[in-house]
C-alpha cells in the first residue's frame, strides 16, 4: 500500500485567468510518497509529490495517510484509474 507523508500544513495557491478567459485556482500541498519498487520492496527514500486540494478544502494535518479507495474510478477504455486524489489517515 502506498503511504503519503504530510509534514507541513503549508499550501501553494496559484490563480489567474486561462487563455479562454476563465478564472482558475490551483491549491496544492507537498507530501512524500513512500512507494514500492519493482521488486515490491519499499523504496530507499520517499518521493516528493503534490496533493491537489479543492477550493475550500482544509490542508491535511501533518501525519501519514493512504489513498482513499473511493478515489478509484473506471475511466476511458474501461481502465481502472485514480480520480481526484483524496487521502485518509493511515492505519497504525
Beta strands, then each sheet from edge to edge (+ up, - down):
strand 1: 3-6
strand 2: 12-17
strand 3: 23-34
strand 4: 47-53
strand 5: 63-67
strand 6: 72-74
strand 7: 80-82
strand 8: 87-89
sheet 1: 2+ 3- 1+ 5- 8+
sheet 2: 2+ 3- 4+
sheet 3: 6+ 7-
end
